[in-house]
Amino acid sequence: MEQKNQNKTRKTFKERKGMFIALVLVLLLIPILIFLEVPKEIIAFVTLILALLTKALAGLAALIAMIPVIGPLIVNVLSIPFFWLVNALGYFISILAIKKGYTRQVINSRVLTLSVLVGIVIGYILGNLLPLF
């Protein structure tokens, strides 16, 4: 039984080797661009485009999913549309509030939003690991 699981893990590494290489290349590109003093907006845009084109984000999710027991749960929570919606809504509201001059309140609200989202992730993982009967 254990041999079968090891073969499955090896197969997963072989299938996703390209994604992992792309992820490493994207992560190596960031310090190089910072060293070359490229503006941060351009670095963020280039990194995002390269990550999407090379499927590096899918490789990162696959790498997280390979963690025994909690990895697949983390990936499930991070792919829930509600999680994305709350986070995106927080960013859009933050942009509007910063333009109006409420920077301190934005920092407090983003910390609160992040703590709620982390709480959702922890609650989801604990709920799946310790089911109620």
C-alpha positions as a Markdown table, in Angstrom:
| # | Residue | x | y | z |
|---|---|---|---|---|
| 1 | Met | 0.0 | 0.0 | 0.0 |
| 2 | Glu | 2.8 | 2.4 | 0.9 |
| 3 | Gln | 4.6 | 1.6 | -2.3 |
| 4 | Lys | 1.6 | 2.6 | -4.3 |
| 5 | Asn | 1.4 | 6.0 | -2.5 |
| 6 | Gln | 5.1 | 6.6 | -3.2 |
| 7 | Asn | 4.6 | 5.8 | -6.9 |
| 8 | Lys | 1.7 | 8.2 | -7.0 |
| 9 | Thr | 3.8 | 11.0 | -5.4 |
| 10 | Arg | 6.6 | 10.4 | -7.9 |
| 11 | Lys | 4.1 | 10.5 | -10.8 |
| 12 | Thr | 2.7 | 13.8 | -9.5 |
| 13 | Phe | 6.3 | 15.3 | -9.4 |
| 14 | Lys | 6.9 | 14.1 | -12.9 |
| 15 | Glu | 3.6 | 15.5 | -14.2 |
| 16 | Arg | 4.1 | 18.9 | -12.6 |
| 17 | Lys | 7.8 | 19.3 | -13.0 |
| 18 | Gly | 7.3 | 22.1 | -15.6 |
| 19 | Met | 5.1 | 24.1 | -13.3 |
| 20 | Phe | 7.6 | 23.9 | -10.4 |
| 21 | Ile | 10.4 | 25.0 | -12.7 |
| 22 | Ala | 8.2 | 28.0 | -13.9 |
| 23 | Leu | 7.4 | 28.9 | -10.3 |
| 24 | Val | 11.1 | 28.9 | -9.4 |
| 25 | Leu | 12.0 | 31.0 | -12.4 |
| 26 | Val | 9.3 | 33.5 | -11.6 |
| 27 | Leu | 10.5 | 33.7 | -8.0 |
| 28 | Leu | 14.1 | 34.2 | -9.2 |
| 29 | Leu | 13.0 | 36.9 | -11.6 |
| 30 | Ile | 11.8 | 39.2 | -8.8 |
| 31 | Pro | 15.1 | 39.8 | -7.1 |
| 32 | Ile | 16.8 | 40.3 | -10.4 |
| 33 | Leu | 14.4 | 43.0 | -11.4 |
| 34 | Ile | 14.7 | 44.7 | -8.0 |
| 35 | Phe | 18.5 | 44.6 | -8.4 |
| 36 | Leu | 18.1 | 46.3 | -11.8 |
| 37 | Glu | 16.0 | 49.0 | -10.2 |
| 38 | Val | 12.9 | 48.3 | -12.3 |
| 39 | Pro | 9.8 | 50.2 | -11.0 |
| 40 | Lys | 7.8 | 48.1 | -8.6 |
| 41 | Glu | 4.6 | 48.5 | -10.7 |
| 42 | Ile | 6.3 | 46.9 | -13.7 |
| 43 | Ile | 7.8 | 44.1 | -11.5 |
| 44 | Ala | 4.3 | 43.3 | -10.2 |
| 45 | Phe | 2.7 | 43.3 | -13.7 |
| 46 | Val | 5.5 | 41.2 | -15.3 |
| 47 | Thr | 5.4 | 38.7 | -12.4 |
| 48 | Leu | 1.6 | 38.4 | -12.6 |
| 49 | Ile | 1.6 | 37.9 | -16.4 |
| 50 | Leu | 4.5 | 35.4 | -16.2 |
| 51 | Ala | 2.8 | 33.5 | -13.4 |
| 52 | Leu | -0.4 | 33.2 | -15.3 |
| 53 | Leu | 1.2 | 32.3 | -18.6 |
| 54 | Thr | 3.5 | 29.7 | -17.2 |
| 55 | Lys | 0.8 | 28.3 | -14.8 |
| 56 | Ala | 3.2 | 28.9 | -11.9 |
| 57 | Leu | 0.2 | 29.7 | -9.6 |
| 58 | Ala | -1.2 | 26.3 | -10.4 |
| 59 | Gly | 2.2 | 24.8 | -9.5 |
| 60 | Leu | 2.2 | 26.7 | -6.2 |
| 61 | Ala | -1.3 | 25.3 | -5.4 |
| 62 | Ala | -0.1 | 21.8 | -6.4 |
| 63 | Leu | 2.9 | 22.2 | -4.1 |
| 64 | Ile | 0.7 | 23.2 | -1.2 |
| 65 | Ala | -1.7 | 20.4 | -2.0 |
| 66 | Met | 1.1 | 17.9 | -1.6 |
| 67 | Ile | 1.4 | 18.6 | 2.1 |
| 68 | Pro | -0.2 | 15.5 | 3.8 |
| 69 | Val | -3.6 | 16.0 | 5.3 |
| 70 | Ile | -3.9 | 19.8 | 5.5 |
| 71 | Gly | -2.5 | 20.7 | 2.0 |
| 72 | Pro | -5.6 | 19.7 | 0.1 |
| 73 | Leu | -7.8 | 21.5 | 2.6 |
| 74 | Ile | -5.8 | 24.7 | 2.3 |
| 75 | Val | -6.2 | 24.6 | -1.5 |
| 76 | Asn | -9.9 | 23.9 | -1.2 |
| 77 | Val | -10.4 | 26.9 | 1.1 |
| 78 | Leu | -8.3 | 29.2 | -1.0 |
| 79 | Ser | -10.3 | 28.3 | -4.1 |
| 80 | Ile | -13.7 | 29.1 | -2.5 |
| 81 | Pro | -15.3 | 32.0 | -4.4 |
| 82 | Phe | -16.5 | 33.6 | -1.2 |
| 83 | Phe | -12.9 | 33.8 | 0.0 |
| 84 | Trp | -11.9 | 35.6 | -3.3 |
| 85 | Leu | -14.9 | 37.8 | -3.2 |
| 86 | Val | -14.3 | 39.1 | 0.4 |
| 87 | Asn | -10.6 | 39.7 | -0.4 |
| 88 | Ala | -11.3 | 41.5 | -3.7 |
| 89 | Leu | -14.0 | 43.6 | -2.1 |
| 90 | Gly | -11.6 | 44.6 | 0.6 |
| 91 | Tyr | -9.0 | 45.8 | -1.9 |
| 92 | Phe | -11.5 | 47.8 | -3.9 |
| 93 | Ile | -12.8 | 49.5 | -0.8 |
| 94 | Ser | -9.2 | 50.1 | 0.4 |
| 95 | Ile | -8.4 | 52.0 | -2.8 |
| 96 | Leu | -11.4 | 54.3 | -2.4 |
| 97 | Ala | -10.6 | 54.9 | 1.3 |
| 98 | Ile | -6.9 | 55.7 | 0.6 |
| 99 | Lys | -7.9 | 58.2 | -2.0 |
| 100 | Lys | -10.2 | 59.9 | 0.6 |
| 101 | Gly | -7.3 | 60.0 | 3.1 |
| 102 | Tyr | -8.4 | 57.2 | 5.5 |
| 103 | Thr | -5.0 | 55.3 | 5.5 |
| 104 | Arg | -5.0 | 54.4 | 9.2 |
| 105 | Gln | -8.5 | 53.0 | 9.0 |
| 106 | Val | -7.6 | 51.1 | 5.9 |
| 107 | Ile | -4.7 | 49.4 | 7.7 |
| 108 | Asn | -6.9 | 48.4 | 10.6 |
| 109 | Ser | -9.6 | 47.1 | 8.3 |
| 110 | Arg | -7.1 | 45.1 | 6.2 |
| 111 | Val | -5.6 | 43.5 | 9.3 |
| 112 | Leu | -9.2 | 42.6 | 10.5 |
| 113 | Thr | -10.1 | 41.2 | 7.0 |
| 114 | Leu | -6.9 | 39.2 | 6.9 |
| 115 | Ser | -7.5 | 37.8 | 10.4 |
| 116 | Val | -11.1 | 36.8 | 9.4 |
| 117 | Leu | -9.8 | 35.0 | 6.3 |
| 118 | Val | -7.1 | 33.2 | 8.2 |
| 119 | Gly | -9.8 | 32.2 | 10.7 |
| 120 | Ile | -11.9 | 30.8 | 7.9 |
| 121 | Val | -9.0 | 28.8 | 6.7 |
| 122 | Ile | -8.2 | 27.4 | 10.2 |
| 123 | Gly | -11.8 | 26.7 | 10.9 |
| 124 | Tyr | -12.3 | 24.9 | 7.6 |
| 125 | Ile | -9.2 | 22.7 | 8.3 |
| 126 | Leu | -10.2 | 22.0 | 11.9 |
| 127 | Gly | -13.8 | 21.2 | 10.8 |
| 128 | Asn | -12.6 | 18.7 | 8.3 |
| 129 | Leu | -10.0 | 17.1 | 10.6 |
| 130 | Leu | -12.3 | 17.0 | 13.6 |
| 131 | Pro | -15.8 | 16.3 | 12.3 |
| 132 | Leu | -18.7 | 16.5 | 14.7 |
| 133 | Phe | -20.8 | 13.4 | 15.1 |
